[in-house]
Amino acid sequence: MKNHYFLKREQCPACASDNCKTIYQRPYDQLPIKDYLVDFYSQQGMVEFEYLVGATYVLCKCTVCGMIFQRDIPNEELMKRLYEHWIAPSKAFSKQQQADLGYYSYYAQEIMQIIAYFGKKPSSLSFLDYGMGWVNGHKW
């Protein structure tokens, strides 16, 4: 079943190669993806799984440039739903304001796991994250 809330990338977003291979895939309504979404979004709003029916989280790796990217990305309608309904700005901002050392320690550990996965010096890795979400009560 195709989900009309997602757009399929046919090429690598970095180099435009169509020579990419799937390295991971799992439906959004199955573990561990479902648990991750519930855990992440329940702290700052909610998840509406009806928008994810028939959709699969797919990670691809470009065989030309090595970029790992999400193949199917939310379309404009789903992005609007996510930022205006799933994420409650007041909850997200409140959580950020209450963050302690443990909050930042968690993200530091995540970064260390990513570095360990690639087995390279941190200075040789490059990452692109263009989804900033809510910062100081404003959507970026």
C-alpha positions in Angstrom: 0.0 0.0 0.0 1.4 3.4 -1.0 1.2 6.3 1.4 0.4 9.6 -0.3 2.0 11.7 2.6 5.5 10.7 1.5 7.7 11.6 -1.5 10.1 9.0 -2.8 13.6 10.2 -3.6 14.8 8.6 -6.8 18.4 10.0 -6.5 21.0 10.8 -3.9 20.2 14.3 -2.5 24.0 15.0 -2.4 25.3 14.0 -5.8 22.1 13.1 -7.8 23.3 9.6 -8.5 20.6 7.0 -8.9 23.0 4.3 -7.8 21.9 3.8 -4.3 21.2 0.7 -2.2 18.8 0.1 0.7 20.6 -0.5 3.9 17.6 -0.5 6.3 13.9 -0.6 6.1 11.0 -1.1 8.5 7.3 0.0 8.5 6.5 3.0 10.7 3.9 1.0 12.6 6.4 -1.8 13.6 9.1 -2.0 16.2 11.5 -0.4 16.7 10.4 2.6 14.6 6.9 2.8 16.2 8.4 2.8 19.7 10.9 5.5 18.7 8.2 7.8 17.3 6.0 7.3 20.4 8.9 8.0 22.7 10.1 11.0 20.8 6.9 12.8 20.0 4.9 12.0 23.1 7.3 14.1 25.1 6.5 17.1 22.9 3.1 16.4 21.5 1.7 13.3 19.9 1.9 10.9 16.9 -0.9 10.4 14.5 -0.2 6.9 13.1 -3.1 7.2 10.6 -0.8 9.4 8.5 1.9 6.6 8.5 -0.3 3.7 7.4 1.4 1.8 4.6 4.6 3.9 4.9 8.1 2.4 5.4 11.1 4.1 6.9 13.9 3.4 4.4 17.5 4.3 4.7 19.6 4.3 1.5 23.4 4.6 0.9 24.7 6.2 -2.2 27.3 4.0 -3.8 28.9 7.0 -5.4 29.4 9.5 -2.6 28.6 7.4 0.4 25.8 9.6 1.7 23.2 7.8 3.9 19.7 9.3 3.5 16.1 8.7 4.1 14.5 7.6 0.8 10.9 8.5 1.5 10.4 11.9 3.0 7.2 13.6 4.4 5.4 15.8 1.8 4.4 19.3 2.5 1.0 18.3 4.0 2.6 15.8 6.5 5.4 18.3 7.4 2.7 20.9 8.2 0.8 18.3 10.3 4.0 17.3 12.1 5.1 20.9 13.0 1.6 22.2 13.8 -0.1 19.2 15.5 2.4 16.5 16.5 4.8 18.9 18.0 3.2 21.3 20.5 5.5 24.4 20.5 4.8 25.0 24.2 5.8 21.5 25.2 8.9 21.5 23.0 10.0 24.8 24.3 9.3 23.8 28.0 11.3 20.6 27.6 14.2 22.6 26.2 14.1 25.1 29.0 14.2 22.3 31.6 17.1 20.4 30.0 19.8 19.3 32.4 23.2 17.6 31.9 21.5 14.2 31.4 19.6 15.6 28.4 22.8 16.7 26.7 24.7 13.6 27.8 22.1 11.5 25.9 22.8 13.3 22.6 26.6 13.2 23.2 26.3 9.4 23.5 24.3 9.2 20.3 27.0 11.1 18.5 29.7 8.8 19.9 27.7 5.8 18.6 27.5 7.3 15.2 31.3 8.0 15.2 32.0 4.4 16.4 29.7 3.0 13.6 31.8 4.6 10.9 35.1 3.7 12.6 36.8 6.9 11.5 38.3 10.0 13.1 35.5 12.5 14.0 37.3 15.2 12.0 36.9 13.1 8.9 33.1 12.8 9.1 30.6 15.3 7.7 26.9 15.4 8.6 24.0 17.5 7.3 21.0 18.1 9.5 18.7 20.6 8.0 15.7 20.0 10.3 16.1 22.2 13.3 12.5 22.0 14.6 11.6 24.4 17.4 14.3 26.7 18.9 13.4 29.2 21.6 9.7 28.9 20.8 10.1 29.6 17.1 9.9 27.1 14.2 13.0 27.2 12.0 
